[in-house]
Amino acid sequence: GKLHLVLRDGRHFLESEDATLLAHLCSHDEVVECLVSAGALERTAEVDSTQVEKLKSAAHKLGFPLLQEYEFRRDREDTNPHLPAVLRPSVNLRPYQQRALSKMFSMDDVAKS
């Protein structure tokens, strides 16, 4: 989980805390074809949203599995409006539902797949 494929504001970004790891991955031809631009801090690169599956496949072949994330708290309201949902007080989550939700929304306000 050192490389993250993050969906933010309807755009995909390839991110890593390790700039050298990201630079190594971005030096491969298959990966370069999928990128739109590299970030100023060199810890993020924008990915062409139509090439996400190709990028995931290329990273997997190179031995770098990507952890997919969706930053739902930082998503803009104009692109994805807030959906108000209210559960009835009588609704109870089943134990397997609680486990699944806790794994998906564990930390960092980021949904993980």
KOLTORPA-654583 format. One record per residue (C-alpha): residue in one letter; x, y, z. Coordinates in steps of 0.5 Angstrom, whole numbers, always signed. Example, Ala and Ser with C-alpha at 12.3 -4.5 7.8 and 13.67 -1.06 7.14 Angstrom:
REC  mikol      x      y      z
REC      A    +25     -9    +16
REC      S    +27     -2    +14
This chain:
REC  mikol      x      y      z
REC      G     +0     +0     +0
REC      K     +5     +5     -1
REC      L     +2     +7     -8
REC      H     -5    +10     -8
REC      L    -10    +12    -14
REC      V    -14    +17    -11
REC      L    -20    +20    -14
REC      R    -21    +27    -12
REC      D    -26    +32    -15
REC      G    -27    +27    -21
REC      R    -20    +27    -23
REC      H    -15    +21    -21
REC      F     -8    +22    -18
REC      L     -3    +17    -17
REC      E     +0    +19    -10
REC      S     +6    +16     -6
REC      E    +10    +19     +0
REC      D    +16    +16     -3
REC      A    +18    +21     -9
REC      T    +23    +16    -11
REC      L    +18    +10    -12
REC      L    +13    +14    -15
REC      A    +19    +17    -20
REC      H    +21    +10    -21
REC      L    +14     +8    -23
REC      C    +13    +14    -27
REC      S    +19    +12    -31
REC      H    +16     +6    -35
REC      D    +13     +7    -42
REC      E     +6     +4    -40
REC      V     +5     +8    -34
REC      V     +8    +15    -38
REC      E     +2    +14    -43
REC      C     -3    +14    -37
REC      L     -1    +20    -34
REC      V     -3    +27    -35
REC      S     +2    +31    -31
REC      A     +7    +30    -25
REC      G     +5    +35    -19
REC      A    +10    +40    -17
REC      L    +12    +36    -10
REC      E    +13    +30    -15
REC      R     +9    +26    -10
REC      T     +3    +26    -14
REC      A     +2    +25    -22
REC      E     -5    +26    -25
REC      V     -8    +20    -29
REC      D    -12    +20    -35
REC      S    -19    +18    -32
REC      T    -20    +14    -39
REC      Q    -13    +10    -37
REC      V    -14     +8    -30
REC      E    -15     +1    -31
REC      K     -9     +1    -36
REC      L     -5     +4    -30
REC      K     -7     -1    -25
REC      S     -5     -7    -30
REC      A     +2     -4    -31
REC      A     +3     -2    -24
REC      H     +1     -9    -22
REC      K     +6    -12    -27
REC      L    +11     -8    -24
REC      G    +10    -11    -17
REC      F     +7     -4    -15
REC      P     +0     -6    -13
REC      L     -5     +1    -12
REC      L     -9     +2     -6
REC      Q    -15     +6     -9
REC      E    -18    +11     -5
REC      Y    -24    +16     -6
REC      E    -23    +23     -2
REC      F    -31    +24     +0
REC      R    -30    +29     +5
REC      R    -26    +34     +0
REC      D    -30    +33     -6
REC      R    -33    +39     -8
REC      E    -41    +40     -7
REC      D    -42    +43    -14
REC      T    -39    +36    -18
REC      N    -42    +31    -13
REC      P    -48    +35     -9
REC      H    -49    +32     -2
REC      L    -54    +27     -1
REC      P    -58    +27     +5
REC      A    -60    +21     +8
REC      V    -64    +19    +14
REC      L    -64    +12    +17
REC      R    -70    +11    +22
REC      P    -69    +10    +29
REC      S    -71     +2    +28
REC      V    -65     +1    +23
REC      N    -60     -3    +26
REC      L    -53     -5    +22
REC      R    -52    -13    +22
REC      P    -45    -15    +25
REC      Y    -42    -16    +18
REC      Q    -44     -9    +16
REC      Q    -41     -6    +21
REC      R    -34     -9    +20
REC      A    -35     -8    +12
REC      L    -36     +0    +14
REC      S    -31     +0    +19
REC      K    -25     -3    +14
REC      M    -28     +2     +8
REC      F    -28     +8    +12
REC      S    -23     +7    +17
REC      M    -19    +13    +18
REC      D    -16    +19    +14
REC      D    -23    +21    +11
REC      V    -22    +17     +5
REC      A    -26    +11     +3
REC      K    -21     +5     +1
REC      S    -23     +0     -4
